[in-house]
């Protein structure tokens, strides 16, 4: 009897040792399970097919808005559905409709006069937004139209004059973005028009007139209020700040402003949105956003070969397929945190789709703990991925690890003077405090190789290096999994200009 008991104990011990050994081997084999999983769903053939469709001539450059862009949106929604990613309940479908206004300027005439001076359309003035109007009244001058300036200035019924931009920065996109904010402040405060004095050597006035003189797409933020055009928003050329200097000393001007022949047309175009719920009971309430814009610039001036379709393979069919790759992977192998896949419309028109998304987010901002954006101009090295904002969040080592696993170097932004971080959709997330770098193709400078394809008809699917792209997509998927499964979510590094906004958002 005693011998039987001993045999049983020995048998049980052997079983325990065997199970422990198997578990040890399994754990060793799966020491980096996310790396193994990241490679399970990446297919070169699928990558070529998806980029080939999005950058095909049939989609005519995916302009916002256009029938061809809607075809692209439907294709993306179908792909996400096929992976098993679901539409957000609050949206009711894979589409978040973004409302726009198109300013039709072909028949418009603008005239402004004050202080015995007359200013004419295009020669001195360009319209950014607003409809027809006639005003004869007081002007009020502010420096840059900041919130605190509006708070202490009575602008009701007046024409507001401010300097364009925010100070020393000459980044055009930043000027436009801040101009929209000033316009909203002026309208809210009861002004009848906003005029920004323009002085930016980076973009000469004649180029600005060519850009703004044509029809312009802006967000329709007045939906549900009225279909009346918002107050006029104009830029007035002031190359030497002469007008600004005079207004500082004598602001008691009366102005006459007339705008006729302006038309406003209302349209919409969708952001494509889907999600996969996380597996961790607690962490699933946190969302990591994987984003890219799927629009491009449409049909334009023909090149030497007569090709007028700007296919946008690099910018940004590649970024779009980056998000499709991670969506397929996470839908099949869910991460601890929930995943939100967002493909934006209207990026090429001024980051409009992402601005709309942030202002109408289907989930609270504080539940979006990270945004991993993908946007591209091109590449001049196949040995790296360039991450715009790599060193600005604590995810840098994780992203570098993921790139290295596929033979790529994770490079910092090589052209900080271009202010690229604030020129893609990630910046609208960063502005509210959400850490948000952009994963881009490898480039060492904005050289001839980049400019050969950037916003050119030659940016096509048949001149891409797909061996490189397979590594690029794999690195993004692996980095995404590491971030989404981390015990502690990455955050802004202290001292970053968005650090304080992040602390406020997450109550850190």
Secondary structure, DSSP 4 states (H G I P E B T S, - for coil): -HHHHHHHHHHHHHHHHHHHHHHHHHHHHTTTHHHHHHTSS--HHHHHHHHHHHTSGGGTT-PSS-HHHHHHHHHHHHHHHHHT-B--TTTSSSEEEEEEEEEE-TT-EEEEEETTEEEEBTTTEEEEE---EEEEEEEEE-SS--HHHHHTS--TTSEEEEESSSSS---HHHHHHHHHHHHHHHHHTT-SEEEEEE--TTS-HHHHHHHHTS-EEEE-TTTTT-SS---EEEEEE-TTSHHHHHHHH----EEEEEEES-EEEEEEEEEEEEEE--SSTTGGGSEEEEEEE-----B-S--TT---B---IIIIIIHHHHHHHHHHHHHHS--SSEEEEEEES-GGGTSHHHHHHHHT-SS-GGGEEEEEEE--S--S-SSEEEEETGGGBTTHHHHHHHHHHTT-EEEPPS-GGG-GGGGSTHHHHHTTT----EEEE--SSS-HHHHTTTTSTT--GGGS-HHHHHHHHHHHHHHHHHHHH-SS---BPTTSTTHHHHHHHHT-
